[in-house]
Amino acid sequence: MTTDDHRDQTFLQLVGMFHFMAMQHLGKIKNPMTDTIERNLEGARHTIDTLDMLEARTRGNLTPEEEQFLRQMLQELKLNYVDEMAKGESSPAKAESPLAPSDGGAAS
């Protein structure tokens, strides 16, 4: 494997890592450390913004395949983010969050 091939592969892995992280924040996949669905839209937005910045800063320096991969990942994440925002704060994944306010012990 040449140095350029290794860099290409590393770039794709980096984009994939950010994609996975954002999908976790969106509550679309389980956190492998806790084996639970966790929803953190602020974290998702930050991760998507990071990929947007990476796309802007690498513009003109990527292969057509890398550029297409990055754009597809961003498009998927942005569509999922809009979907989650439309659901609001009442998502079941939000209720399962350990940071969700408790009901103060009130009986149901």
C-alpha positions as CSV (number, residue, x, y, z in Angstrom):
1,M,0.0,0.0,0.0
2,T,1.4,3.4,-1.0
3,T,1.5,6.4,1.3
4,D,-1.3,8.0,-0.8
5,D,-3.4,4.9,-0.5
6,H,-2.9,4.9,3.2
7,R,-3.9,8.5,3.5
8,D,-7.0,8.0,1.4
9,Q,-8.1,5.1,3.6
10,T,-7.4,7.1,6.8
11,F,-9.5,10.0,5.5
12,L,-12.4,7.7,4.8
13,Q,-12.0,6.1,8.2
14,L,-12.0,9.6,9.8
15,V,-15.2,10.6,8.0
16,G,-16.8,7.2,9.0
17,M,-15.8,7.7,12.6
18,F,-17.5,11.1,12.7
19,H,-20.6,9.7,10.9
20,F,-20.9,6.9,13.5
21,M,-20.5,9.4,16.3
22,A,-23.2,11.7,14.9
23,M,-25.6,8.7,14.4
24,Q,-25.1,7.8,18.0
25,H,-25.9,11.3,19.1
26,L,-29.0,11.3,16.9
27,G,-30.2,8.2,18.7
28,K,-30.1,6.1,15.5
29,I,-27.6,3.5,16.8
30,K,-26.6,2.2,20.2
31,N,-23.6,3.5,22.1
32,P,-21.4,0.5,22.1
33,M,-19.9,1.4,25.5
34,T,-23.3,1.6,27.3
35,D,-25.4,-0.6,25.0
36,T,-28.1,2.0,25.1
37,I,-29.7,4.5,22.7
38,E,-28.7,8.0,23.7
39,R,-29.9,11.2,22.1
40,N,-27.8,14.3,22.2
41,L,-28.8,16.7,19.4
42,E,-26.3,19.3,20.5
43,G,-23.5,16.7,20.2
44,A,-24.9,15.7,16.8
45,R,-25.0,19.3,15.6
46,H,-21.4,19.8,16.7
47,T,-20.2,16.6,14.9
48,I,-22.1,17.6,11.7
49,D,-20.5,21.1,11.9
50,T,-17.1,19.4,12.2
51,L,-17.7,17.4,9.1
52,D,-18.9,20.6,7.3
53,M,-15.7,22.3,8.3
54,L,-13.6,19.4,7.1
55,E,-15.5,19.4,3.8
56,A,-14.8,23.2,3.3
57,R,-11.2,23.0,4.3
58,T,-10.4,20.0,2.0
59,R,-12.4,21.3,-1.0
60,G,-10.3,20.9,-4.1
61,N,-7.9,18.5,-2.4
62,L,-10.0,15.3,-2.4
63,T,-10.4,12.6,-5.0
64,P,-13.8,12.5,-6.6
65,E,-14.6,9.4,-4.6
66,E,-13.6,11.0,-1.3
67,E,-15.6,14.1,-2.1
68,Q,-18.7,12.0,-2.9
69,F,-18.3,9.9,0.2
70,L,-18.0,13.0,2.5
71,R,-21.0,14.7,0.8
72,Q,-23.1,11.6,1.1
73,M,-22.3,11.2,4.8
74,L,-23.1,14.9,5.4
75,Q,-26.4,14.7,3.5
76,E,-27.5,11.6,5.4
77,L,-26.6,13.2,8.8
78,K,-28.3,16.5,8.0
79,L,-31.5,14.7,6.9
80,N,-31.5,12.6,10.1
81,Y,-30.8,15.7,12.2
82,V,-33.8,17.5,10.7
83,D,-35.9,14.4,11.3
84,E,-34.8,14.3,15.0
85,M,-35.4,18.0,15.5
86,A,-38.9,17.6,14.1
87,K,-39.6,15.0,16.8
88,G,-38.8,17.5,19.5
89,E,-37.7,16.8,23.0
90,S,-40.4,14.1,23.7
91,S,-38.5,11.4,21.9
92,P,-38.4,8.0,23.8
93,A,-34.6,8.0,23.5
94,K,-34.5,11.3,25.3
95,A,-36.5,9.9,28.2
96,E,-34.0,7.1,28.6
97,S,-31.1,9.5,28.9
98,P,-29.5,9.4,32.4
99,L,-29.4,13.2,32.2
100,A,-33.2,13.5,31.8
101,P,-34.9,15.3,34.7
102,S,-36.6,12.8,37.1
103,D,-40.3,13.1,37.9
104,G,-39.3,13.8,41.5
105,G,-40.5,10.4,42.6
106,A,-44.2,11.1,41.9
107,A,-46.4,8.1,41.7
108,S,-48.0,7.3,38.3
